[in-house]
Amino acid sequence: MTFEPGILIFWAIAALAAWVQTLTGFALGLILMGATGALGLMPVPQAAAITSLLVLVNAMLVLSRGWRDVDRPALRLILLGAFPALIAGFFLLNWLAGTALGLLQLLLGLVIAGSAAQLAARPTLRETRSPPVTFFLSGLIGGTMGGLFATTGPPVIWHLYRQPMPLAAVRVTLVSVFFLTQILRTGLVIASGGITQALLISAAGAAPAVVLGTWLARRFPPPVQPATIRKAALALLFLSGVSLIASAIGKLG
């Protein structure tokens, strides 16, 4: 079977994204969508569908060890907002992909650059837990982003890291949010007939790449501080978002 160079590059990016996330906790989906969009490797809906599958693979690896630490009340409130918003975002993506590709690219660039800027700032830890409605709202915003680009993380990450919760609970609750929202998103892709041969080929190579990237990060961690890797990844992600915005403005103009 002959593979297009773009697919091989996509697999390499998937391995790199999993490697970075394992070392730093940084969002796999943002890295994958940002690089794929900036390089124009495949249509945004296809990239988002594959990203959903890869987030599921990565989440299962994490949850197999630490699922008991999940903060269930926070998880329920976040999902209450995320699930309906994700469905709306998914159908909005399909509409934009068919009618306004330039606007879709602009939205992706804004989400990528904005998320990188947000994640670069350290959230201030609260002394008391935030009101329940704030967990719902973070899920609502994250779910919209998840439906559009399979990137539920940034609003929820920001909110949970501000809470006076054990770090292990924050991390596993986040992964649980990613896992459950991407199950829903993948179900929507299947129901809408979005599973194509090209998607399956891309996912078939990318899933082992994610496992490989995760294993390499755990088995052979680099002699560099995770904070340094995080800063470099955020900088590159921000630049990819800016590149997408500039390209989209040129098309819309």
C-alpha positions in Angstrom: 0.0 0.0 0.0 1.3 3.5 -0.9 1.0 6.2 1.7 0.7 9.9 0.9 3.5 12.0 2.5 0.9 13.9 4.4 -0.3 10.8 6.2 3.2 9.9 7.3 3.7 13.4 8.6 0.4 13.2 10.4 1.5 10.0 12.2 4.8 11.6 13.2 2.9 14.6 14.6 0.6 12.2 16.6 3.6 10.5 18.2 5.2 13.9 19.0 1.9 15.2 20.5 1.6 12.1 22.7 5.2 12.5 23.8 4.7 16.1 24.8 1.4 15.5 26.6 2.9 12.6 28.6 5.8 14.8 29.7 3.9 18.0 30.4 0.2 17.2 30.6 -0.3 19.5 27.6 -3.3 18.9 25.4 -2.7 16.3 22.7 -5.7 17.5 20.6 -4.5 21.1 20.4 -1.0 20.1 19.2 -2.4 17.8 16.6 -5.1 20.1 15.3 -2.7 23.1 15.3 0.0 21.4 13.4 -2.4 19.7 11.0 -4.2 22.9 10.2 -1.1 25.0 9.8 0.5 22.4 7.4 -2.8 21.7 5.6 -2.4 17.9 5.9 -6.1 17.1 5.7 -9.6 18.7 5.9 -10.5 20.0 9.4 -13.5 17.6 9.9 -11.3 14.6 9.2 -8.5 15.8 11.4 -10.9 16.4 14.2 -12.5 13.0 13.9 -9.0 11.3 14.0 -8.0 13.5 17.0 -11.1 12.3 18.8 -10.0 8.7 18.3 -6.4 9.4 19.5 -7.6 11.3 22.6 -9.6 8.1 23.4 -6.4 6.0 23.0 -4.4 8.3 25.2 -7.1 8.6 27.8 -7.5 4.8 28.2 -3.8 4.5 28.8 -4.0 7.1 31.6 -7.3 6.0 33.2 -6.2 2.4 33.3 -4.0 3.5 36.2 -5.7 6.3 38.1 -9.4 6.4 37.4 -10.3 6.1 41.2 -9.0 9.7 41.7 -11.8 11.2 39.6 -13.7 14.1 41.3 -17.2 12.9 40.4 -19.2 16.0 41.4 -16.9 18.2 39.2 -17.1 15.6 36.3 -20.9 15.5 36.4 -21.3 19.3 36.3 -18.7 19.7 33.5 -20.3 17.0 31.3 -23.8 18.5 31.9 -22.6 21.6 30.0 -20.2 19.8 27.6 -22.4 17.2 26.1 -25.1 19.5 24.5 -22.6 22.1 23.5 -20.4 19.4 21.8 -23.4 18.2 19.7 -24.1 21.8 18.7 -20.4 22.4 17.9 -20.2 19.3 15.8 -23.1 20.2 13.5 -21.7 23.8 13.3 -18.4 22.3 12.0 -20.1 20.3 9.3 -22.1 23.4 8.2 -19.0 25.6 8.1 -17.0 22.9 6.3 -19.6 23.0 3.5 -20.2 26.7 3.3 -17.4 28.8 4.8 -14.0 27.1 4.8 -12.2 30.5 5.3 -14.3 31.2 8.4 -13.7 27.7 9.7 -9.9 28.1 9.3 -10.1 31.5 11.1 -12.0 29.9 14.0 -9.5 27.1 14.3 -6.6 29.7 14.3 -8.3 31.7 17.0 -9.0 28.6 19.1 -5.4 27.4 18.8 -3.7 30.8 19.4 -6.1 31.7 22.2 -5.7 28.4 23.9 -1.9 28.6 23.8 -2.0 32.1 25.3 -4.4 30.9 28.0 -2.4 27.8 28.9 0.8 29.9 29.1 -0.6 31.8 32.0 -0.6 30.0 35.3 -4.1 30.0 36.9 -4.3 31.3 40.5 -5.2 28.7 43.0 -8.5 29.4 44.9 -8.8 29.0 48.6 -12.3 27.6 48.3 -14.1 25.6 45.6 -15.8 27.6 42.8 -19.6 27.6 42.6 -21.2 24.6 40.8 -22.4 26.8 37.9 -18.8 27.7 36.9 -18.0 24.0 36.3 -21.1 23.8 34.1 -19.9 26.9 32.1 -16.4 25.6 31.6 -17.9 22.4 30.2 -20.3 24.5 28.0 -17.4 26.4 26.4 -15.1 23.4 26.2 -17.9 21.3 24.7 -18.4 23.8 21.9 -14.6 23.7 21.2 -14.7 19.9 21.4 -17.5 19.6 18.9 -15.8 21.9 16.5 -12.2 20.8 16.7 -12.0 17.9 19.2 -10.3 20.2 21.7 -12.4 20.3 24.8 -9.5 21.0 27.1 -8.5 24.6 27.6 -11.5 26.1 29.4 -11.8 23.0 31.6 -8.1 22.8 32.3 -8.0 26.4 33.3 -11.0 26.0 35.7 -9.9 22.8 37.4 -6.3 23.9 38.0 -7.7 26.8 40.0 -9.6 24.5 42.4 -8.3 23.4 45.8 -8.2 19.8 44.6 -5.4 17.2 44.8 -3.3 17.4 41.7 -4.0 13.7 40.9 -7.7 14.4 41.0 -7.4 17.3 38.7 -5.4 15.3 36.1 -7.6 12.3 36.1 -10.8 14.3 36.1 -9.5 16.2 33.0 -8.7 12.9 31.2 -12.1 11.6 32.1 -13.7 14.7 30.5 -11.7 14.2 27.4 -12.5 10.5 27.3 -16.3 10.8 27.7 -16.7 13.8 25.4 -14.7 12.2 22.6 -16.8 9.0 22.9 -19.8 11.2 22.2 -18.0 13.0 19.3 -16.9 9.7 17.7 -20.4 8.4 18.0 -21.6 11.5 16.1 -19.0 11.0 13.4 -20.1 7.4 12.9 -23.8 8.3 12.9 -23.3 11.0 10.3 -21.4 8.6 8.0 -18.1 10.4 8.5 -16.0 7.2 8.8 -14.2 7.0 5.4 -11.3 4.9 4.1 -8.9 7.9 4.4 -9.9 8.4 8.0 -9.4 4.8 8.9 -6.0 4.6 7.2 -4.9 7.8 9.0 -6.2 6.6 12.4 -4.7 3.1 11.9 -1.2 4.5 11.9 -1.8 7.3 14.3 -3.1 5.2 17.2 0.1 3.1 17.4 2.1 6.4 17.0 0.3 7.8 20.1 1.1 4.6 22.1 4.7 4.8 20.9 5.0 8.5 21.9 3.5 7.8 25.3 5.9 4.9 25.9 9.0 6.7 24.8 8.2 9.6 27.1 7.8 7.3 30.1 10.7 5.0 29.3 13.3 7.6 28.0 12.4 11.0 29.4 14.7 13.7 27.9 17.3 15.5 30.1 15.2 18.7 29.8 12.8 20.1 32.3 9.1 19.5 31.4 8.5 23.3 31.8 11.0 24.0 29.0 9.2 21.5 26.7 5.9 23.0 27.6 7.0 26.6 26.8 8.4 25.5 23.5 5.2 23.6 22.6 3.1 26.6 23.5 5.2 29.0 21.5 5.0 26.8 18.4 1.3 26.2 18.9 0.7 30.0 19.2 2.6 30.6 16.0 0.7 27.9 14.2 -2.6 29.6 15.3 -1.3 33.0 14.1 -0.4 31.4 10.7 -3.9 29.9 10.4 -5.5 33.3 11.2 -3.3 35.2 8.7 -4.0 32.6 6.0 -7.8 32.7 6.7 -7.9 36.5 6.6 -6.1 36.4 3.2 -8.8 34.1 1.9 -11.7 36.0 3.4 -10.3 39.3 2.1 
